[in-house]
């Protein structure tokens, strides 16, 4: 009897040792997803990957530059860079059981229009039926603005949501106005470590890492009413213009990289 009981304990111990490891392995194998921006086109053909009825996908043209610098119809690209030739040019999502809010269309009903942009959170995967592809974990419509209404649709500009850049004020910041484009901005010192580890006066850095030497060191933000600068009636998100002369002030800017500068989509003071 003691021998049987001892055997049971050994089996239970082995099971408890194995299952946590399986969970950890499964979690470790779960790939990180990244935002891919795609512009629609009439040429994009929706398919379901060799009769997998619950999948929807398409083959796209790899963008050669970051999405924020513009996409041609049928192109997809990463937020921060163009796509490499060895990266998949096929995208699939498992849409089984998905429900869509009233008035909201899924991407596969809109992706044939060049006026539509979608952001897909994707990871590279390999499967028997779909081959090497970008697997979609989520999708959301992407807003864009027209740079010049006289231009053709291929010059529509995607405006990414931005990444957080933290800046510390200082007398060395050269804050300037560009009246022709209704923008204000400044040139900063690139931080050599994540913002949370400290910033010197006049430095800016990303939340999770330092600013690379090849990244822009100039920031620009659109101002709806430039007269507000003179009148002292700045909108809340433009008030850094008067506050960042002080090294006691910190601001967080949501930015995206375009035209060798960081363009601001929103800004707020950091407490």
N, C-alpha and C positions, 0 to 999 in steps of 0.2 A: 504494500500500500504506500509506504514511504517512497518507494522507487517511482511509482506512478505519479504521485503528487509532485515529486522533484522534476519529473519529465514535463508535467503540465506547466510548472513555473518556468522551465527553460523555454518552452514554446511561446508562452506569454511574453517573456522577456525579449525573445527574438522578434516577435511581431511588433512590440512597442519600439524596438530599435529600428526596424525596417521602415515602418510607415512614416515616421517623421522625416526620415531621409528621403523617402519618395516625394513627400510634400515639398521639401526643400529643393529637390532636383527639379520638380515641376515648376516651382517659383523661379528657380535660377534660369530655366530654359525659356521663360516667358520673355519674348523680345521687347526691347524698347521701341516705342512708336515715335515717328517724327512727322511734322506737318508738310504735306505736299500740296501745292496749289495747282489746280488744273483749270484751263479755260476751255469752254465748250466749242464744238464745231459740228457742222452738218455731217462731216466725214466720219465722226466717231461712231462706230458700230457696237451696240451693246450686245454682249454674248454671255452665256452662262457656263463657259468652261467645259466643253464636251458633255453637254446634257446634264449638268448638275443644276437642277431646276431652282434650287434655293440660292444660287449665286448670281450676281450681276457684276459685269466688268467690261473693260475695254482696253484696247491697245492705243497708246498715245505717242506723241513725238517728244523726245527728251529735250527739255529746255537747256540752252547753253549758258544761261546766266541766271542769277537769282530771280525769283518770281516778282519781287518788287521793282525790277527793272523792265517789266513788261513781258507778256506772253502772246505768242501768235495763236490763232485758233487751233485747237487740238493739241497744244503743248501743255506739259506739266513740268514743274521745277520745284526745287527746295526753296525754303525761305532765304537761306543764307548763301546759296551757291547754285551753280548749274549742275546738271546731272552728268555723271560719267557714262561712258559707252558700255561699261560692264554692269551697270545697274539695270534692274528690270524695267521694261517699258509696257508692262501689263499690270492692271490693277483689278482686284476683285474684292467684293464684300458679300458676306453671308447675310442675306436679307430675310431669311426665314422668320416669320412671326413678327416682323417689325411693324409698328403702327406709327402713323404720321398725323400730327395735329391738323385739325380742319384748316383749309386754306394753305397748307404747307405742302409743297411737292417734293418728292425724293429726288436725289441728284440724277437718277437714271431717266427721269422724265424731263430734265432741263439741260442735260449735258450736250444736247445737239444744237444749242444756241450759242453763238460766239459772244453774246452779251452776258452770258452766265459764267461765273467763277465759283469754284468749290474748293474748300480745304479738306483734305483727307488726312487723318492720322493713320500712318501706315508703318508696316515693318516688312522686311524681306523674308519670304518663306518659300519652301520647296514642297510641292505635293505631287502625288501620282497623277492627278487629273488636270491640275492647273499649271504644273511645271514651276519654274522659278518666277515668282510674282510678288507684287506689293499687296499685302493683306490689309484691308481696311478695318480699323477698330471703331472709327466714328467719322462722320462727314457733316459739314456745315457750310451754308452758302457764304460766299466771300463778297464783301462790298468793294466797289471800285469807284473811282472818280474819273471824269473825263478831263484830260489835261487841256484840250482845246476842242471846242465843239465843232470847229471847222475841219478837224482831222477825221480820217477814216476810222472805223471801229477797231482796226488792228493796233491803233495807238492808245487804246484805253489803258489806263494805268491802274494796276492793282495796288491797293493800300493795305499792307499787312497790319496785323494788330499790334505788332511791336514787341520788344524785349526790354526788361527793366534795366536802366542805367542810372546809377546813383552818382550825383555830383555834389561836391562841397564848394561853397563859395570862397571867394578870396579876391583881394585887390588886383591880383595878376590876371584875372579873367577879363578878356577884351570883349565886352558885350557890344554887339553892333546891330544896326538896322539895315535891311535890304528893301528899300521902299518899292522897287520895281516889282518885287514878288510878294510884298506884304509879309516878310519874314523877319524874325529876330533870332539872334543866335550868338554863339561864342566859340572860341577855340580853347580847348582844355588840355591838361596834362594827362596822358594815359596812365591809369592806375596799374601798378605792377602786381597787385593781389586782389582778391575779391573785396567788394565794398565793405562787407561786414568785418573785415580785419583792419579797417581804418583807412582814412583818406587824408592826404595832405591838402592844405588850401589850394584850390584851383584844379584838383584832381577829379576825375570821373572813372568809375569802374563798374563792371557787371556784378550782378548779385553773386554769381557762382564762380567767377574766374576773373583774371586780369584782362585788360584790353590788349590785344595783340598789336605788334608793331605795324602790321599791314592794315589795321582797321582805322577808319576815319577818326580824327581828333577834333572835328568841328561838328557842332550841333545846330540845327535850324528848326524853328517852329513858326507855323503860319499864324498870323494875327488877323482876326476878322476886321478890326477897326484900328488902324495905326494911330489915329488921333487920340485914342485912349492912352497912349504912352505919354503924350504931352499933358493931357488932362488929369492924369493920375487916377483914371477909372478903369484900370486893367481888369480883364476877366480873371477869375481865380487861378486858372491854369497858366496865365501869362505873368503872374506876379513875381515869378523868379527873376524877372527882368530888373526889378528894383532890389530884391533881397539878396541875390548872389554876389553882391559886392562885399558882403560880410562873410568871414570865414566861420562864423557860428551857424550859418544856414546850410541846410542840406535839402536837395530836391531829387525826387525820383522821376525820370523821364521814360516813357514808353517810346522806343525808337526802332526804326528799321534802316538798314544800310542802302542808300541809293545815291548815285551821282557823287561818289566820294565824300559824302557827308552823312550824318545820322539825322534822319527826319523824325520829328516828334509827332506822335499821334495823341498823346495826353501827358500831363504833368501834374504833380502834386507835391506839396512840401513834406519832407520826411521828419517825423516827430523824433 
